[in-house]
Amino acid sequence: MLLADSLSLALRLFGVDSVCVERRLLKRYSRYSGPLLLQRIAVDILLRRVGLVFSECRGAPIALYKGVAVLAERGAGLRGAARLVGRIGGNDVAELLERIRPRTPKIVIDMLMWEVMSESEKREFFKQLLVLLSVVRNYLFDDMLALAPTPPEVTRWASRAGLHSRVVFAECTASQLLKRWGVRRVVVLDPYAPKPLGPGELTEADAFILGGVIDKEFVRPYATYAIYLLEEFERRGIEAFRRRLELWGSVVGVPDRLNKVVEVVLKARMDSEPLDTAILSTMSFSDKVSRLLHEVQRAGKGEVVCIDDVYRAGLRLGLGGDELERAVRKVARSVGASEC
């Protein structure tokens, strides 16, 4: 269940089926539509950035989700039963939303290997963390994301960045935090894991663990495995599985940035997308070019590669238009493809 589903339910329990967004807030939500609009409103309500006031209003419809219409406030138009305002109000909805919102899955970034990273890798981590928070907010609330154990350097950075969030910056280890939360089943996402993530594990996991390690300057293939061993999940009564994300039997081209990995998992878990579809929709152009080269080389196996085969492989990866042409040119040059 999305956080937006919880807000829709809370509003309907209060007899509200339409909400007017006051004029000065419209710009804040202008880039969102559909369920994502209600999702971001829910996040802001829980952060106490905005409040709901039960009063009649009128406006033009901009979104409809699960029986709740969102209106852009105007002097005329459809009638609304509550107003979203830029001040705290209508805390009954916020309190109910807090009680009924989804509490799983939790996303935990394990920071045990923080000191092995270079300064530039640490800076890249901060960039990915900001994007990761935005990804989490598209589905859940801030406190479903945790860092453990949080290095003082990260805590200072978060304070300087002025993050208005409720991300959990825990001092204890990830396994201690999960034990405190009562989590029993976790998946440790590791591209070097012996087995791929299965549909059952995806839907049944209480939490997903990612190693807070950025391989920008040096490849550290055993970092997440070392984290898995150091955490001793089983000793704390937590069932933990190391699993990799893969597409059609290979990890080549599968996104490895923290925010991208979490986006894949949440799309598949919360939107019920097939895992392959979630991976394809999250891959960048460069990811798809790398994968296209891999697919062509794997299919060719030393034989003559035809341009048409490269095009077909590109289409399967979801490439189209100018991107498809550019990708095919790059790969065709690399493998010496020809007209057949």
Secondary structure, 3 states (H helix, E strand, C coil): CCHHHHHHHHHHHCCCCEEEECHHHCCCCCCCCHHHHHHHHHHHHHCCCCEEECCCEEEEEEEEECCEEEEEECCCCEEECEEEECCCCCHHHHHHHHHHCCCCCEEEEECCCHHHCCHHHHHHHHHHHHHHHHHHHCCCCHHHEEEECCCHHHHHHHHHHCCCCCCEECCCCHHHHHHHHCCCEEEEECCCCCCECCHHHHHHCCEEEEECCCCCCCCCCCHHHHHHHHHCCHHHCCEEEEEECCECCECCCCCCCHHHHHHHHHHHHHCCCCHHHHHHHHCCHHHHHHHHHHHHHHHHCCCCCEHHHHHHHHHHCCCCHHHHHHHHHHHHHHHCCECC
